[in-house]
Amino acid sequence: MRKFSLELNVGIFFIVGILCLAYLSIKLGKLDFVSSKDTTIYATFSNIGGLKVGAEVQIAGVTIGRVKTITLDEYQAKVKLQVSTAVPIQDDAIASIKTKGLVGEKFVEITPGGSDSVIANGGKIQDTQPPFDVERAISKWVFGKASD
């Protein structure tokens, strides 16, 4: 009887450990199983400079969504953004790719516009800015072409 009790306790401990590991994997992987009310919008960039799927979308430093997919469309990077419906994005908003810290991860920052009309689900942000290219700036400075 004592052996059965010990095996039962070990089995319960093992199952709880597996459930905790699964929970941490989902949280650290930033996966969402519960569907939330989000809006899909698109932005096209000439260069994404290391932006990855799953990167944050922010307004004023507050995360409002994530990058869902990145595809190539007519030699431009087409980025699919999934943002919260609680935050309306104006049709004259500007999407730019920024870096957290000096050599940190990339994210999309949306600068709100002043328009009264809002981008509909599946709509597109018209104004975009690629990330600042440090290598290009240094090479222009070194070779004396900083005025270009």
WOTA-V72497 format. One record per backbone hydrogen bond with DSSP energy under -0.5 kcal/mol. NH is the residue of the N-H (numbers start at 1). CO is the residue of the C=O. Records with the same first field share a line. If there is no record, write none. Layout:
# WOTA-V72497
NH: CO / CO
This chain:
# WOTA-V72497
5: 1
6: 2
7: 3
8: 4
9: 5
10: 6
11: 7
12: 8
13: 9
14: 10
15: 11
16: 12
17: 13
18: 14
19: 15
20: 16
21: 17
22: 18
23: 19
24: 20
25: 21
26: 22
27: 23
28: 24
29: 25
30: 27
31: 26
33: 31
35: 33
38: 36
39: 83
41: 39 / 81
42: 123
43: 79
44: 125
45: 77
51: 48
54: 67
55: 52
57: 65
58: 108
59: 62
62: 59
64: 57
65: 57
66: 82
67: 55
68: 66 / 80
69: 80
71: 78
73: 71 / 76
76: 73
77: 45
78: 71 / 76
79: 43 / 77
80: 69 / 78
81: 41 / 79
82: 66
83: 39 / 81
84: 64
85: 37
87: 84
88: 86
90: 88
91: 117
93: 90
94: 111
95: 127
96: 94 / 109
97: 129
98: 96 / 107
100: 105
101: 99
104: 100
107: 98
108: 56
109: 96 / 107
110: 58 / 108
111: 94 / 109
112: 110
119: 89
122: 40
123: 120
125: 42
126: 91 / 124
127: 93
128: 126
129: 95
131: 47
134: 132
137: 133
138: 134
139: 135
140: 136
141: 137
142: 138
143: 139
144: 141
145: 140
148: 145
